[in-house]
Amino acid sequence: MTVENTGLRARHRSPDGPDGPAVAVPAVDGSVAQWTERYTHAVMDTFGAPQRVLVRGEGPYVWDADGRRYLDLLGGIAVNSLGHAHPTLTAAISAQLGTLGHVSNFFASPTQIAFSERLLSLAGAPEGSRVFLTNSGTEANEAAFKLARRNGGTQRPRILALEGSFHGRSMGALALTHKVAYREPFEPLPAGVEFLPFGDTAALDAAFAVDGDRVAALFLEPIQGEAGVRPLPPGYLAHARALTAQHGALLVLDEVQTGMGRTGTWFAHHLPHLGGGVVPDAVTVAKGLGGGFPVGALIAYGERTATLLGRGQHGTTFGGNPVASAAGLATIAVIERDGLLAHVTELGSSLRGRLASTGNPLVAEVRGEGLLIGVELTAPVAATVASRALEAGFIVNPCTPTTVRLAPAFLLTHEQAGQFVEFLTTLREDLS
C-alpha cells in the first residue's frame, strides 16, 4: 500500500496468524516543519537541517510531508537510476527478502554469485577477474585502497590521486579525497597520498619520472562529480594507463558516480573519447548499482590484481547479501530490457544542449556525459539557484559555489526535462 500523509500506518503480515499482529511504521502525518523539529533532536547534525522531509516517491517525482511534489533531478545523488518505487525493483527485493534475506559471507548465495558474474561481464573484465561486494562507494574505495597497499607493500608507499578528487569519507577513502575541509579535522590520515593537478599530463609524467617504481596505484575519476562534473581531457586516461603499466602501478578508476549507465555506457571509461579503450586494474562502483538499495563493488581485473587481497585480509558483514544482489541484478535487467542506455545518451545530449541554449546570462557552460550534468554559472550563486529551484518544485544540487549538478533517473522524459529548462530560462540573473 502507499502510505501518504493521512495518518495511516502500514501493516506487516506475520505468519503468526491470518493477518498477523499490526507492525507499525512511523505515520507520516505531520508537517515538514514538525518533522524537521524532531529531526534536530534525533539525528546527528552532519548534514545540516533537511531541506524538506520526503514521504514518498514515484518515478522521477517525490512528495514532502506537506504534500508538495518535486521533480527529482538529483536522483539521490546519482543513485535512483530507475526512479522511485520502480515495480520491477521493489518486486525483486521483496521476493528475495521473502526467500533469503541475509547470511554471513561464510556462505554464498546464488544471487550473490550471479550478480558478481554480471558485473564482470558488463565490465569486460578478463579471465581471472574477481569482485568484492560492498554496501557503498566509500567502502569500495576503502577496499581499493587496501588493494593498492598490497601492490608492493612497503616498497611502493606512493599513491597518486588528483586535485578535486572525492573518493569518500572513511579514513582510507578520505586520504584519497582532495578537499582540505574534509581532511583536516581527521588528520593524521593514512600516509603516502600525493595529489596531482587535474588533467595535467605533464604533471603526471613528472610524478612518475622520479621514483615511479615506488608508486602503488593511481586513483582517477573519469568524471569528477563533486568537483563540478569535470571530465578528464581526451587522452588522459590512455596516458595514465601507459605510465602505470610501465611502472607496475595499479590504475584504479572510481566509477562510483559515473558507472552503471549514468553516462550512457555501463562505465564512463567505455566512452571512446574519454577512456580510449583502456583496461584498468580495478574499478569501484556503487550509487546507481542497486537502483536505490545500498550496494557497491570493487572489480579487480585479471588474476594478479584479483588475488592481491587474500583470505582474512578484508571483509564485510552486509556486502553481497542476497537482497542487495537481487537489487543489483534487477536494476541491470531493467536498464537492458527498457533500452535505457540509449535513452540516457539521447536525452542527456538533448538536455545539455537545451540548457546551454537558454539565453540566460547566468549560464556559462554545460558539462557532462549522459545524465550526469554540470551547469556552470557566471557567479558563485549555485546555492541560491538550487534553493529557487526547490521552491519551484525541482531538486538539484549546488556541488560547487558555481556549479549546479543534475543526475536524474534514467526514465526521465524530454517533457519533464523541459520543465527545468523553462525554469532556468526564466530565472532572473539578479539573485541577490
N, C-alpha and C positions, 0 to 999 in steps of 0.2 A: 504494500500500500504506500501511497505517497503521504508523507507527514507534512502538513503545511501549518501556518501559524493559526491553528484553530483550537489549540489546547489538547488535541487528541494525542494519545500515546500509542506507539507501536506495540504489538503483542507478538511474542515468540512462541510458536507451538512446541511444547515439550512432549517427549514420549511418555511422560508420567501419566497422562490422561488423554481423553478425547480432544480436548482443546488445550490442555496443559495450563499451568499457572501463568498469570499475566506477568511478563517480564518487562518492566518499564524502561524506556529510554527517555532522556530528557525531553519534556514537552517543549515545543518551540514557541509557545505563546510568550509574549513579552516583546518590547520594542528593542530596536538597535541600541538605544541609549541605556536601557535597563541591562541588557546582556553585556554591554561594554563596561558598565559599572561592576558587574560581577566578575568580569574578566580581570580587571585591575587588582582584585583581591585574591585571585586563584591561580593566575598564570604568571610565570616569571616575566619581567619586563625586558626581554631580549629583543623583541620585535617592535616595541612601542605600542601605542594604542591601536587596536584594529581599525582599519578604515571603514569597514562595515562588518556586521555579523550575518553570515550567509547561512541559509537554512535548507536550500535545495537547488538542484540544477537539472537541466535537460538540454541535451545537445550543446550548443555554444553559449547557452544562457544560464545565469544564476539569479536567485532571488534572495533578498535580505529579509531580516525579521520584521521589517516594516512593510513587506510586500512589494518592494520596488524591484524591477527586473533590470539586469545589466547584460550587455553583450561582452562575454569574457574573451578579450583579445590577448590575454596573457597565458591562459591555459594552465594555471598553477605553476607558472614559470616553465613553460615548455614541457609540461607533464601530461596534461589531459589531451592526448593526441586524438582520441575518439570522442571528445567532448565529455559531458556529464551524463551519468546513468545510462550508458550505452547498453542496450538489451543483450547483445551477444556477450559482452564482457561481464556484466553482472550475472548472467546465467552461468557462465563458465566458472566464475568464482564461487557462486552458491553451490553448484553441483560438486565441485571439488571439496569444498568445506563440508558438505554433507557426506562425503565418502572418506576422506583422509585429510585432516587439516594440517597437523604438524607432527613431524617425527624428528628426532635428532639426526645429525649428519653421521652418526654411526651406522645409519641405514640410508638406503636410497629409495626413490620412488620413480616409477615410470615417467611421471610428469617432469620431474627434475632432469632426467636423462634426455628425454625428447626435446625439452626446452634448450638444453645445452647443445644438442646436435643441431637444432635450428639456428642458433646463434653462430655456430662455427660455419654453417653453410652460407648464411647471409653475409658473414664477414669475408667469405672467400679464403678462409684460413687453410693452410696446407696440412698434409698428413702429420700427425703427431701433436697438433694443437690441442689445447685444453681450455676449459672455462672454470673460473672461480666465481660462484654466485654470491651476491651480497644483498643488502637492503637499500643501499643508496649510492649515489655517485661519490660522496666523500669516502665511504668505505671501499669502493672500488679503487679509488686513487690511493687510499692508505695501503691496500694490498699491492698496488703497483709500486709504491714507494719501497715496500719491503722486497719486492721482486728485484728492484734496482739495486738495493743493498746486497743482494745475493749475487749480483753480477760482478765478480771480482773481489767482493768483500773489502777489507781494509786497503787493498791495493788499488781500489778505484773509489776514492772518497768523494769525488766531484759529481754533483748532479746539476744539470742546467735546466733553466726554465726562462720564460720571457717576462719582461715588464708588462704589466697589465693583466697577468695571468690570474685566474681564480680556479683553484682545484679542490676547495673545501675548507672546513673549519676545525677538523680534528687535528691533532698535533703534527702528524706527518704531512697530511694534505695542506695544512696551514703553512708549513715550512716551504711548500711549493707555490704558495699564493703571494703575489707581489705587494698588495696594498698594505702600506705601513700601519694604518689604523686598525687593521685586523690582526696584525702580527705582534706589535709592540706590547700589548697588555699580557701576552703569554710567553714572552721570551724568558729563558733561552729555549729556542726551538731546536729540533734535530739539525745538526750542522751539515755543512757541505754544499748547500744550495747556492748557486750563482744565477743572477738574473741578467739576461741579455736584452738589448734594445729590440723592440718588437719589429719583426720582419726585416731585419738588417742582416743580409748575408755576409757582409764584411765583418761584422761583429761576431757572427757565428764562426767564420773562418779563424778569427783571432782567438776565440775561446778554445778551439781545438789545436791551434798552432803550437801552444805551449802546454805540455803535459796532457795532450789529447788522449793518450792511452790510459790516463787515470780518471777519465770520465765514465761513470757507470751508466748514465742514462740522460737523455734529453726529453723533457716533457713539453708537449705542444698542444694547444687547442687549434684545430684548423680554422675555427672562427671564435674569437674571444667574445663571449656573450656578455659577461658582467662589465667588460670594459667599453661596451658601446656597440656591440655587433661588428667586430672588426675582422674581416677575413685576412688570412695570411696572403702575401703577394704571390702571384703565379710563379712557380718555380722554386719557392722557398722550401716546401716540403721535400721535393726531389733532391735539393741540395743538402738538406738535413739528413736525408736517408743515405746519401753517398758518404757524408762525413762520419756518421755514426757507424756505418758498416766498415769503413776503413779503419776506425779506431776501436772496434769491438764494443761500442756503447749501444745500449738499447734505445730505440726510437719508440717512445710511448705517446700515443695520441689520446688525448682526453676528448671523447665524443659524448660526454655525459649530456650536454645540452644539444649538440648537433646531430646525434645519432638517431637511429630508428625512424628514419623517414623525414625528419624535421626539415632537411634541405632539399627534399625531392629524391634523394637516393638513401639507401639504408644507412650509409655513413658518409659524412661530408668529404672525407678524403677520397671517396669514389668519384667525385666530380672531377673530370679530366683537367679543367683549368686550375683546380685547387690542389689535387693530390698528385697529378701527373703519373698515375699508375703505381705509386709507391706501395710497398708491402711493409707495414710496420712490424715491430716486435711484440707490441701489446697495444690494446685499445681498451679504454674504460667507457662504460655506457650505463645509463640509468634513466632518470626522468621519464621520458615517454615510453620506456621499455615495457612497463606494465599498465599503461593507459590510465594511471592514477593510483594503482596499487603499488606499494613500496617494493621495488626490486632493482637491483643493479648487477653489473658483471664486470669482471676483468677477463678479457680474452687474450690468451697468450699464444702467439703464432709460432708453430714449429716445436719440435721435440726439445731442443735445447732450452728455449725460454720457458716452455710449459713445465719443465722439471726443476726450475731454479728453486721453487718453494716445495720442500719435501714434507713428508709426514710429520705432523706436530709443529710445523713452522708457521702455520697460520690457521685460523679457524673462524667460525661464526655459529651462533645459535640458530638464528632465524633464516639466514641466507639460503636460498634454494629450496625453501619449504614448498610443499605441493601446491598450496593456494597461490603463492607468488608465481610459481612456474606456470600454473594454469592461466593466470592473468597475462603473463608474457606471451604464451602460445596463442591465446585468444586475440590479443592486440595485433600480433603479427598476421594472424589469419584474416582479420577484418581489413587490415591495410591492403593485403594481397587481393582478397575477394572483391573489394569495392574499388580497386584501382586508385587508391588514394595517393600513391607516389606521383603519378601523372597529374592528379588534381593539385597536389601541393606545388608541383613545378609550375603549372599553368597559372593557378590562382596567385601564387607568390609573385611571379613575374608581372602579372597584370596589376596586382595591388601596389607593388613597388613603383611601377610606372605611374599609376594614378596618384599616389602620394607625392611623387616628385613633381607632378604637374598641377598641383592645387593652385599655384599662383600666390600662395600665402608667403609673404616675405620672411616669416619665421622659419620656414623650411630651407635649410642649407643643402642637405644631401639626404638621400635614402640609400641605405646599405643592406646587404644580407643575401641569403640564398633561401629559396623555398619560402617557408613560413616562419623564418627567423629573420626579423626585420628591425633595423635601427633607423629611426628618423632623427637625423642630426639637426639641431636648431641653431639659429644665429645668435642666441643669447642663452645664458645659464638659467633657463626658466622651465626645464623639463618637469620639475616637481609641480609647478603651477599648472602646466598643461595637463599633467596626469590628474590633478585634482579637478580641473574643469571638465575633463573627460568623464570622470566618475560622476560628477553632478549631472552630466548629460546622459549617463547610462552606459558608459564604456569603461572597461577595466584594462588599463595599460600600465607600463612600468617605467619610471624615470631611472634607468640603470646608471646614468651619469648625470651631472648637472645639465648637460647639453643634449642628452640622447634619450628619446622615448623608445622603449623596446616593445615589439609585438611578437607573440608566439602563440597564436590561436590554435584551436582544434583543426585537424585536417579536413573535417567535414564542413567548415565554414563555406558559405555560398558567396558568390560575387555580389549579390544584393546586400547581404549582411555586411560584407566588407565595405561596400559603397556607402553605407550609413556612416562609418567612421571617416571615410574620405570627405564626405559632405561636412561633417563636424569640423575636421581640420581645415577645410577650405574656408569656412565662415568664422573660424576662431580669430578674434581680434589680435593684431600684432602687439598692442599695448596691454600687457598683462599685469601691470602694476596695481 
